Amino acid sequence: MKVKHSRVQERTLLESALKIIHDYAYAETLAIVALYLLVGYLINPEDACMLHREVPYVLVLLAVITLFHGFENGVLAMGIVTFAMWYFYPSFEHVQFLVVLMMTMIYSEFHYYWIKKIQTAEINADYRGVKLDELAKAFYTLKISHDQLEKNYVIKPMSIRNSIEQILNKNREIGTEHDTTQRDREYYTNFLVLLEKSFNVDSAIIIYKKDDQSNEPLSEITANIVYGHNIQEEEKTEEIFKNYLVDKAVSRMTAIYISDKFGEPTTTSDISNDYIAALPAIQSGKVVSVLIIKKMPFMAFNRENLTSISILMEYLSIEMRHKDVLQLTGEIEIIKDEKFRFEYARLKYLYEKYQVASIVLVLRIDNELQATRAYEKVVKMLRSLDMVTIVEQNELYYITLMFPLHDKAAALGYLNRLLGALREEKDKNFDYMTFDFSQIGLLNKYLREDYGK
């Protein structure tokens, strides 16, 4: 018998060396410049900076340092070289100094734009990866629902995805009469009930972060615990985190379960362990909660059910995070579409932290039929990440489109394609405006027809 675990990826020697270099960039710059000046002094004490040689070695030195580490290190290196020029030479080399200064500025500008481009590409890829991951989990949840309906359509007519929605929306007063901690506890408690009914999970525990917005990792200090109905005696938080399965699930960020020699889940194991599986939910590369299964029937404890439960756990965490983010997002309350507002909140965070542009395009139409026809055409033309919702205000209809990680040119390009796709000339007669994420106040005024000062 064995416990399934995943392999931890270790850094290569090159990756470790590069990390050390980046962590001690200033020390490296000082060492390289000092070595350069020492070599120059040994070759020719009167030309320690090697300014008057056939090859402009000092420019090569500054290019390597500035392009690799950026403006600050380039200025540091240039400052040391300038001091050496003043100290070792009879008269200060003004021309050489100006050349060195100019090239350092050029190198630093190139480094800035190159790093900015890489950072934008990484954010773009991360955002698309998160969206793909969410869509994949939602699709798999739908597949699980279909399988459950196919097996139990007589006694359980409700799909599992609808059950999750029921958990989140059950007793609407939970969101208003209870604080965040109590509300999350209610959600997880109802989720454990769902697992008992749908997957025969006889006994289980969920540990979750008290504040899922915090950067601190999940631990006995930052965790809350929810127990299933069949657990008679509560366990200490420290003891739960010391358990081998729980510790590996949190540290490796992957599902861990008791398995046989073929790697299949089994409850008949010789390993002495209080639990048989630990399934973590991961958000933004961090474990936010872990489902710990203590007892489960032998026939139900299989890879398919564990995969299904893991997906549902992730899906529940995503939906709960949606609710928490929406409660903190009050800038566009006039828009009622929760998914739209959640994506707005996520993109606003990326804009404020990394200055990554996203754009909102609003079409204002004063006729219901025209708005309906235009909205249907807009929906058909949407790309994978683009989002649209419609706001009715003051007898006007605002078709609001959001283009994640795009600029104004992309929105106007889409508008031109839309105008070309609308066949009736009267359908093309509408007002529009574009807003970036620094103009959210103006967007609210536009949606409310607020022309006040």
Buried (B, 14 or more C-beta within 10 A) or exposed (E): EBBBBEEEEEEEEEEEEEEEEEEEBEEBBBEBBEEBBEEBBEEEEEBBBBBEEEEBBBBEBBBBBBBBBBBEBBBBBBEBBBEBBEEBBEEEBEEBBEBBBEBBBEBBEEBEEEEEEEEBEEBBEEBBEBBEEBEEBBEBBEEBBEBBBEEEEEEBEBBBBEBBEEBBEEEEEBBEEBEBEEBBBBBBBBBBBBBBEBBBBBBBBBBBBBBBEEEEEBBBEBBBBBBBEEBEEEBEBEEBBEBBBBBBBBEBBBBBBBBEEEEEBBBEBEEEEEBBBBBBBBBEEBBBBBBBBBBBEEEBBBBEBBBBBBBBBBBBBBBBBBBBBBEEBEBBEEBEBBEBBBBBBBBBEBBEEEEBBBBBBBBBBEBEEBBBBBBEBBEEBEEEBBBBBBBEEEEBBBBBBBBBBBEBEBBBEBBEEBEEBBEEEEBBEBEBBBBBBEBBEEBBEBBBEEEEE
